[in-house]
Amino acid sequence: MKKFIAMLLLAIAVLSVVGCGSKSNSKHDETAKEKTKETAPDGSIIEESTAEETNPENGLPLSKQPDPNAPVLDTVVVYAMVNGSMSQVMDSVDELTEQALLDKLIELGTVGATTKLVSFETEETGETQPAGPGATEGQQTMTIKKGKLVLSDFAAGENFDEETAKQAVADTYALNYELSECEVTIQ
């Protein structure tokens, strides 16, 4: 008996879905179009909209074009504490410089505000590695670089011990300057 009731309910559900489906009756479509052109249930007039013209350069509608006066920013990735765990945080700076990256580390709480940049140098190791996707035709390999960062008055951020903060700074500089490693020295 339960199977019979279940089959009966299933048949009713199928028939109701089929009965409520859309029909491609042209008279039905014309009636629907006429209704949308007239008035909405609240009495307001509905106007038929036309497709907005797009910019052929970027394919965006003309009303959604980027601001030509907006500043161009560099995107950086900074290691910081997020919800109690170390995470990579994407942010932006006016220009990628050693000081701007340290300022972003201070802003996000990885290092203390007293930390100062003494110097930052990169050097080629003499080794190369295959170039990744997006490399130009003539660039099949890229040179491997390492960096040396010297800081003074170093203070770890609120949720960091000194070694973790130091490693976060090294990883941040290595990632943003595409280095194989970055040695951090504290004066």
N, C-alpha and C positions, 0 to 999 in steps of 0.2 A: 504494500500500500504506500510506503514512504517513497519507493522508487517511482511509482505512478504519479504522485503529487509533485515530486521533484521534476519529472519529465514534463508535466503539464505546465509548471511554473516556467521552465526553460523555454517551452514553446511559446508561451505568452510573451516572455521577454523578447524573443527573437522577432515575433510578429510586431510588437510595439516599436522596436528599433527600425524595422523595415518600413513600417507605416509612417514613422516620423522623419524619415530620410528626405533629403532635398530632391526635388524633381527638376528636370531640365526642361520644363514647360516654358516656352517663350512668353506665353501670355502671363504666367505667374511671375517671371522675371521682370516684365514691363510694369506690372502692377506694383511690385516691390520697389522698383526704381522711382515710379511716380510718387509713392508714399514718402520716400526719403527726400524727394525734392520739395515737398510741400511743407509740412510742419512736424515738429517733434511733439511727443505727448505733453510736454509742458507749455506748448504754444509757441516756442521759438522757431524761427525760420532756419531751415538747414540749407546751406548753399553747397553746391557741388564744387569740390576743390579740384584744381588742375595740378598736374605734376610740376614740381618746382625745377627750375633750370639748374643744371649742375656744372661745376667747373671741370673742364676736360683734363686739366693737369692732375687733379687729385681725386676726382669723382665725388666730391662732397657737394651738397646743395649750397647755393650761393649765400644763403642765410647762415650757414654753419662753417664758414671759412675761418682758418686760424688768424689770430690777431697779428698783423705784420709788425706791430710795434712791441710785441711781447719780448722780454729778454730771452736770450738763448742760454740755457743752463746746462752744466755737466752733471750727469748722473753718477753717484758714487754708492758703493756698498760699504757699510760700516758694521763691525761686530759690536753688538750692544746687548744688554740684558733686557729681554722681553718676557713678561709673565714668568719670571723666575728662572729662565733658561737662556743660554747664549744663543743668539740668532743673528742672521745677516739682515740688516735694515737698509733698504734702498732709500736714498735721499738725494737732494740736489745741492750743488754749490754754484756760485757765479762762474768760477773757473777752477779747474782741478789744480791746486797747488799744495805743497807740503803743509803750509800753515792752514789752509782751508780745510784739509782733511783732519788735522789735529783739532781745529775748532769744532768740527762736526763730532769728533770723538768726545770732546769735553761736553758739548751740548747734549749728547745722548747718554752721558753719565758713565762712559767706559773708563775715563781717566778724570782726575780731579782738575779743578780750574787753575791750580798753581802750575801745572805742567807747561813747560816752555820748549819750543823747538830750537835746537842749537844748529843742527845741520842734517841734510839728507842727501845722500849720493847714491847713484846707481853705476854699476860697472858691468861690462860684458864678461862672461865667464870663458869665452872662446868656444863654447859648445853650441850646437844648433839642434833644433828639433823640427819635425815636419810641420808645415803651416797648416792650420785648421781650415774649416769651412769659411768661405768669404775672402780667402787670400786671392790676390791678383795673380794673373798668369805667370809673370816672371818671378813671383815670390813663392817658391816651393818649400823653403825652410825659413825659420826665424831664429835669431840668436837668443840665447838664454841669458838673462840678466839677473843679478842679485843686488840687493840694496843694503845700505847701512844708515840707520837712523840714530841720531844722538839727541837725547832729551835731557833737560835739567829740571830740578824741582818736581820730580815725578811723584804723583800721588794716584793711587788706584781709585776707581770710582766707588760709589757707596756700596754696591753689592758685589764687589770684586776683591779678591786677594791680589797681592802685587804681581805674582807670576801669571795669573790668569789675565789680568789687565795688560801686562806686557805682551803676552801672546796674542791677545785681541788686537793690539796696536800693530804688531808685526804682520798678522794676517790681513789686516785692513790695508796696510800700505802695499803688501805683496799683491793682493787682489786688484787694487785700483791701478797700480803701475805695472801690472803684468810681469811680476818678478817670480823667479823660482823660489826665492826665500828673502827674508828681510831680517837683518840682525838689529836688535834694539839695544843701545848702550845708554846707561843712565849715568849722568855726571853728578 
